[in-house]
Amino acid sequence: DAESFVHSFVRLFPRAERPRVEDACLRISAKVSAWLGGQVLLAGIIGGTAALGLFLMGVPYFYVLALIAGIGEMIPIVGPLLAAVPAIAVAFTVSPALALGVAVFFFVQQQFENHVLVPKVMERQVGVSAAAVIVALLVGGTLLGIVGAILAIPTVAILQVIFEELTVEASPD
């Protein structure tokens, strides 16, 4: 029922401003949808690389563990850590050296994801600069923990649209 919600919200503004507000609402909706698509893309990348890495290391049930890693990617901060635990435990049943290798693999994968993938994917998908993504995640995570980290990028995207609307010069009619 998003369309009626937007229509009701737009009616709160003066008649002359309604098309501009409606346009801003549509842009915000597009950015939030793009963020969600970016999250799914990141989960797929992490799941795929985890499957490949765990397979190459010879970890049993690598496909199930990779699925857990992909799903864990959707939960900021603690998700990847929680997803690594079952993989390390399964690897430990084979050998302690393999468990250590899996732990190192997940650590490296997470560092690459945090410092390269998330900023680049969100910049491309949402149109928020990589620096803004990193700052938003740091501020959101610090202020509100996991919830803040989840909401950080869509919040920055919404604020970006609002800022653009407020700073745009009125076009001469």
Disulfide bonds with the S-S distance in Angstrom:
none
